[in-house]
Amino acid sequence: KVDVVDPEWKGKAIALVLAALQERGQVIADEITPLFPVPEPCHPSTWSAVFAHMSRLGMIHCVDYKYSRKKTSHQALLRVWAAGPAPDGEWMP
């Protein structure tokens, strides 16, 4: 849950995602998470909560899915994110 993370870390994580989106247009978690590790004792999946939080606020929306290339992820399906709220009538979980 993103609310249990240090607010300073959460703010920096959100800023990092937005900066990456401005630079690249679209991002996946595998591109972002190595740049800014989750603080102890939080679980690495805390990043999922950050993306979900940003999506609920309309800061980002899912535009596609890709398989993770990280061996430790065993080809997990990842969301591809773009900046801003989803266009009207469009929704991707």
C-alpha positions as CSV (number, residue, x, y, z in Angstrom):
1,K,0.0,0.0,0.0
2,V,1.5,3.3,-1.1
3,D,0.2,5.1,2.0
4,V,2.7,3.3,4.3
5,V,5.7,4.4,2.3
6,D,7.8,7.4,3.3
7,P,6.0,10.4,1.7
8,E,9.3,11.9,0.5
9,W,10.1,8.6,-1.3
10,K,6.6,8.4,-2.8
11,G,6.9,12.0,-4.1
12,K,10.3,11.3,-5.7
13,A,9.0,8.1,-7.2
14,I,6.0,9.9,-8.8
15,A,8.3,12.6,-10.1
16,L,10.6,10.0,-11.6
17,V,7.7,8.3,-13.4
18,L,6.4,11.7,-14.8
19,A,9.9,12.7,-15.9
20,A,10.4,9.3,-17.7
21,L,7.0,9.7,-19.4
22,Q,7.8,13.2,-20.6
23,E,11.1,11.9,-22.0
24,R,9.8,8.6,-23.5
25,G,6.1,9.0,-23.9
26,Q,5.4,5.5,-22.5
27,V,7.1,3.5,-19.7
28,I,6.9,0.1,-18.0
29,A,7.8,-0.6,-14.4
30,D,11.0,-2.6,-15.4
31,E,12.4,0.6,-16.8
32,I,11.7,2.7,-13.7
33,T,12.1,0.5,-10.7
34,P,15.9,-0.1,-11.0
35,L,16.5,3.7,-11.0
36,F,15.0,4.2,-7.5
37,P,14.9,1.3,-5.1
38,V,12.1,0.9,-2.6
39,P,13.2,1.8,1.0
40,E,13.4,-0.9,3.6
41,P,11.3,-2.5,5.0
42,C,8.9,-2.0,2.1
43,H,8.4,-4.8,-0.5
44,P,9.6,-4.2,-4.1
45,S,6.0,-4.5,-5.2
46,T,5.4,-1.1,-3.5
47,W,6.1,0.3,-7.0
48,S,2.9,-1.3,-8.2
49,A,1.0,0.7,-5.6
50,V,2.7,3.9,-6.9
51,F,1.6,3.2,-10.4
52,A,-2.0,2.3,-9.2
53,H,-2.1,5.5,-7.1
54,M,-1.1,7.6,-10.1
55,S,-3.6,5.9,-12.3
56,R,-6.5,6.5,-9.8
57,L,-5.5,10.2,-9.7
58,G,-5.6,10.4,-13.5
59,M,-1.9,11.1,-13.8
60,I,-1.2,8.1,-15.9
61,H,-3.2,5.4,-17.8
62,C,-2.6,2.0,-19.2
63,V,-2.2,1.8,-23.0
64,D,-0.8,-1.7,-23.6
65,Y,0.8,-4.7,-22.0
66,K,4.3,-6.2,-22.4
67,Y,6.1,-9.2,-21.0
68,S,8.9,-8.5,-18.5
69,R,12.4,-9.2,-19.8
70,K,13.7,-9.7,-16.3
71,K,14.6,-13.3,-15.6
72,T,13.4,-13.1,-12.0
73,S,10.0,-12.0,-13.2
74,H,9.4,-15.1,-15.3
75,Q,7.8,-13.1,-18.1
76,A,5.2,-11.4,-16.0
77,L,2.8,-9.2,-17.8
78,L,3.5,-5.5,-17.3
79,R,1.3,-2.5,-18.0
80,V,2.6,0.1,-20.4
81,W,1.8,3.5,-19.0
82,A,1.3,6.9,-20.7
83,A,0.8,10.3,-19.1
84,G,-2.7,11.7,-18.3
85,P,-6.1,10.3,-17.7
86,A,-7.5,7.6,-20.1
87,P,-9.4,9.1,-23.0
88,D,-13.2,9.1,-22.6
89,G,-14.7,5.8,-23.1
90,E,-11.4,3.9,-23.0
91,W,-10.3,1.8,-20.1
92,M,-7.6,-0.8,-19.7
93,P,-7.2,-2.5,-16.3
